[in-house]
Amino acid sequence: MEKFYNETLYKLETTINELKIEDDYSIQCIENVISTIIKSLSQLKEYVLKKGFRNTAEEIKFFKHQKPAIVSKLIYYNAIYKIETKKPYGTKPIRKYLNEEVRKLKRYFDNNLEFYKYYRTNNTFIDDKLFVRGKHDIKLSLDTVYFEADHRFSTSHDYKAAKIIANDLIQVYIEDQLNKNNQKKTTDPTILNWTASKTALTELIYALHSEGVFNDGNADIKAIAKTFELAFNIRLGDFYHTYLELKSRKMSRTKFIDSLRDTLNKKMDEKEERE
C-alpha cells in the first residue's frame, strides 16, 4: 500500500504542478486538475478494494492521513472553482462575497470543534471508531456525505479530516484574494500593479536577464527581480523554483513571451489595416 500510495501521490502532484504552470489557475486549469484528482482517487480505490490492508494500523493510517491528503485537494480545487465562477463584479461586491465564504469556513470549524481538536493534536484514542470501515457511530457528528459514500472505501471521518486540511488552504486562498481586492480599492491610478501571473513575470525577468539589457549584462537576477517587485507591487517568492518549472514545461517554455509577440503583431496588423 505504502509504495502504491506514494507513487500515486507523486504522479498526482507532478501533474497538478504541470497544469498550473501551463494555465496558471485558469478555470480550464482547475477543471483539468479536478479531473486528474478524481482519476487518482479512482485508481486508489481500485487498489484498496483489490488488495485491502495488512492490518488495522495500516487501514487507520490510510483513512486518517493518506486518503485525506488527496481528497483535500479535490475539496480545495472544487471550492476555488465555485468561488471563481460565482464571484460577482466590483470591488465591494467581491469583498462581501469573499467575507461570506470566510464565514462559512468559520461555521464549519465551530460545528466540528471537537474533531478539529482531536485531529490537530494527533490524538489516537478513538481512531478505531473514526478511521476503520464499518465502525461508524451516529453520535460522533457524522457528515451527510458519509451515508452517501461507498463504505468499502470510506470511514465515518476520513472526509471530515480531508475537509479540515482543505479548509485551511481555502482560507489562505480567500485571504489572498481579499488582499488583492483591497489593493485594487486603495491603489493610486498613477501606480502600476502587475496583474498578470507571477509565472509570466518570472518568465519576462529571466528573458531580460538572458538578453543582458540591464547594466551591460552585469545585473544580478535577484536585483532585477527585486526591482520588478518594488516597481509593480508584487512578491514573486521563490522565483528560481518557478524558473525551473518553466524549464520543465512539456509545451511552450516561453508561453508568456510568445503571447506578447503574437498580441503585438496582431495589434500592428490591425493598425496597418485601418491606415
C-alpha positions in Angstrom: 0.0 0.0 0.0 2.7 2.5 1.0 4.6 2.2 -2.3 1.5 2.4 -4.4 0.1 5.4 -2.5 3.4 7.3 -2.6 3.7 6.7 -6.4 0.1 7.8 -6.9 0.5 11.0 -4.8 3.8 11.9 -6.6 2.3 11.5 -10.0 -0.8 13.5 -9.0 1.2 16.4 -7.6 3.5 16.4 -10.6 0.6 16.6 -13.0 -1.1 19.3 -10.9 2.1 21.4 -11.0 2.4 21.0 -14.7 -1.2 22.0 -15.3 -0.8 25.1 -13.1 2.4 26.2 -14.8 0.8 25.8 -18.2 -2.5 27.6 -17.4 -1.9 29.4 -14.2 -5.1 28.7 -12.3 -7.5 29.5 -15.1 -10.9 28.0 -14.9 -9.9 25.4 -17.5 -6.8 24.6 -15.4 -8.9 24.0 -12.3 -11.3 21.7 -14.3 -8.4 19.7 -15.5 -6.9 19.5 -12.0 -10.2 18.2 -10.6 -10.5 15.5 -13.3 -6.9 14.4 -12.6 -7.6 14.1 -8.8 -10.8 12.1 -9.5 -8.8 9.7 -11.7 -6.2 9.3 -9.0 -8.8 8.6 -6.3 -10.4 6.0 -8.6 -7.1 4.2 -9.1 -6.5 4.3 -5.3 -10.0 2.9 -4.6 -9.5 0.1 -7.1 -6.2 -0.8 -5.4 -7.8 -0.8 -1.9 -10.8 -2.9 -2.9 -8.5 -5.4 -4.6 -5.6 -5.6 -2.1 -7.1 -4.4 1.2 -4.9 -3.7 4.2 -2.4 -5.9 6.1 -3.8 -4.8 9.5 -5.9 -2.2 11.3 -2.9 0.1 11.8 -2.4 0.4 8.0 -6.1 1.0 7.5 -6.2 3.7 10.1 -3.1 5.4 8.6 -4.7 5.3 5.1 -8.1 6.8 6.1 -6.7 9.2 8.7 -3.8 10.7 6.7 -3.2 9.3 3.2 -6.7 9.4 1.6 -7.5 12.8 3.2 -4.3 14.2 1.7 -5.7 13.6 -1.8 -9.4 14.2 -1.1 -8.5 17.6 0.5 -7.0 18.6 -2.9 -10.3 17.7 -4.6 -12.3 19.8 -2.0 -9.9 22.7 -2.3 -9.9 22.9 -6.1 -13.6 22.4 -6.2 -14.1 25.3 -3.7 -11.8 27.5 -5.8 -13.8 26.6 -8.9 -17.0 27.6 -7.3 -15.6 30.8 -5.8 -14.2 31.9 -9.1 -17.2 31.0 -11.3 -19.7 32.7 -8.9 -17.6 35.7 -8.0 -19.5 39.0 -8.7 -18.2 42.1 -10.3 -17.0 45.2 -8.5 -14.7 45.7 -5.5 -17.4 46.0 -2.8 -19.5 43.0 -4.0 -16.4 40.8 -4.3 -15.2 41.8 -0.8 -18.7 41.0 0.6 -18.8 37.7 -1.3 -15.4 36.6 -0.1 -16.1 37.5 3.5 -19.2 35.4 3.4 -17.0 32.5 2.2 -14.7 33.0 5.2 -17.8 33.0 7.5 -18.8 29.6 6.0 -15.4 28.2 6.9 -15.8 29.6 10.4 -19.2 28.0 10.8 -17.8 24.6 9.8 -15.0 25.0 12.3 -17.4 25.9 15.1 -19.7 23.0 14.2 -16.8 20.5 14.3 -14.6 22.0 17.0 -14.1 18.7 19.0 -13.0 16.8 15.9 -10.6 19.7 15.0 -9.0 19.5 18.4 -8.7 15.7 18.2 -7.2 15.7 14.7 -4.9 18.6 15.0 -3.4 17.4 18.3 -2.7 13.9 16.8 -4.9 12.1 19.3 -5.4 8.4 18.6 -7.7 7.0 21.3 -10.8 6.7 19.1 -9.1 6.1 15.8 -10.6 2.6 15.6 -14.1 4.3 15.5 -13.2 7.2 13.2 -10.9 5.6 10.6 -11.9 2.0 10.3 -14.5 0.9 7.9 -17.8 -0.3 9.2 -17.3 1.3 12.6 -19.4 4.5 12.3 -21.1 5.9 15.4 -24.1 8.2 14.7 -23.2 10.1 18.0 -19.9 11.3 16.6 -21.3 14.2 14.4 -21.3 12.4 11.0 -21.4 14.4 7.8 -24.2 13.5 5.4 -21.7 12.7 2.8 -20.7 9.6 4.7 -24.1 8.0 4.3 -23.9 8.6 0.5 -20.4 7.2 0.2 -19.2 3.8 -0.7 -18.4 2.3 2.7 -15.9 -0.1 1.1 -13.7 3.0 0.6 -14.9 5.3 3.4 -14.9 5.6 7.1 -17.0 7.9 9.2 -14.4 10.7 9.5 -11.9 10.4 6.6 -13.9 13.0 4.7 -14.0 15.3 7.7 -10.2 15.0 8.1 -9.8 16.0 4.4 -12.2 18.9 4.9 -10.0 20.2 7.8 -6.9 20.2 5.5 -8.8 21.7 2.6 -10.4 24.5 4.7 -7.0 25.7 5.8 -5.9 26.0 2.2 -9.2 27.6 1.1 -8.9 30.2 3.9 -5.4 31.1 2.7 -6.7 31.4 -0.9 -9.6 33.7 0.1 -7.4 35.9 2.3 -5.1 36.3 -0.6 -8.0 37.3 -2.9 -9.2 39.8 -0.2 -5.8 41.4 -0.1 -5.7 41.7 -3.8 -9.2 43.2 -3.8 -8.2 45.7 -1.1 -5.2 46.7 -3.1 -7.4 47.5 -6.1 -9.5 49.6 -3.8 -6.7 51.7 -2.4 -4.4 51.8 -5.4 -3.4 55.2 -6.8 -4.4 55.1 -10.5 -0.9 56.5 -11.4 0.8 53.5 -9.8 1.2 50.3 -11.9 0.4 47.0 -10.4 1.3 43.7 -12.1 -2.0 41.9 -12.5 -0.9 39.0 -14.8 0.5 35.9 -13.2 3.7 35.6 -11.2 4.8 32.9 -13.6 4.5 35.3 -16.5 6.6 38.0 -14.8 9.3 35.4 -13.9 9.5 34.4 -17.5 9.9 38.0 -18.6 12.5 38.7 -15.9 14.7 35.7 -17.0 14.3 36.7 -20.6 15.5 40.2 -19.9 18.4 38.9 -17.8 19.4 36.5 -20.6 19.3 39.3 -23.1 21.6 41.3 -20.8 19.5 44.5 -21.1 20.5 45.8 -17.6 23.9 47.2 -16.6 25.5 45.9 -19.8 24.5 42.4 -18.9 26.1 42.5 -15.4 22.9 42.9 -13.4 22.2 40.0 -10.9 18.9 38.2 -11.5 17.9 38.8 -7.8 18.4 42.5 -8.3 16.3 42.5 -11.4 13.5 40.5 -9.7 13.6 42.8 -6.6 13.3 45.9 -8.9 10.3 44.4 -10.6 8.7 43.5 -7.3 9.1 47.1 -6.0 8.0 48.7 -9.3 4.9 46.6 -9.8 3.8 45.9 -6.2 4.1 42.1 -6.3 6.0 39.4 -4.4 7.4 36.7 -6.6 8.5 34.3 -3.7 10.8 31.6 -4.9 11.1 32.8 -8.5 14.0 30.4 -9.1 11.8 27.4 -8.4 9.2 28.9 -10.9 12.0 29.2 -13.4 12.8 25.5 -13.0 9.2 24.7 -13.6 9.3 26.8 -16.8 12.3 24.8 -18.0 10.5 21.6 -17.4 7.3 22.6 -19.4 6.3 19.9 -21.9 4.7 22.5 -24.1 6.0 26.1 -24.8 8.6 27.1 -22.2 8.1 30.8 -23.2 4.3 30.9 -23.2 4.0 34.5 -22.0 6.7 35.9 -24.3 5.2 34.1 -27.3 1.8 35.6 -26.3 3.4 39.1 -26.1 4.8 38.7 -29.6 1.6 37.4 -31.1 -0.5 40.1 -29.4 1.8 42.9 -30.6 1.9 41.5 -34.1 -1.9 41.4 -34.2 -2.1 45.0 -32.9 0.4 46.2 -35.6 -1.6 44.3 -38.3 -4.8 45.9 -37.2 -3.3 49.4 -37.3 -2.0 48.8 -40.8 -5.4 47.7 -41.9 -7.0 50.9 -40.6 -4.4 53.0 -42.2 
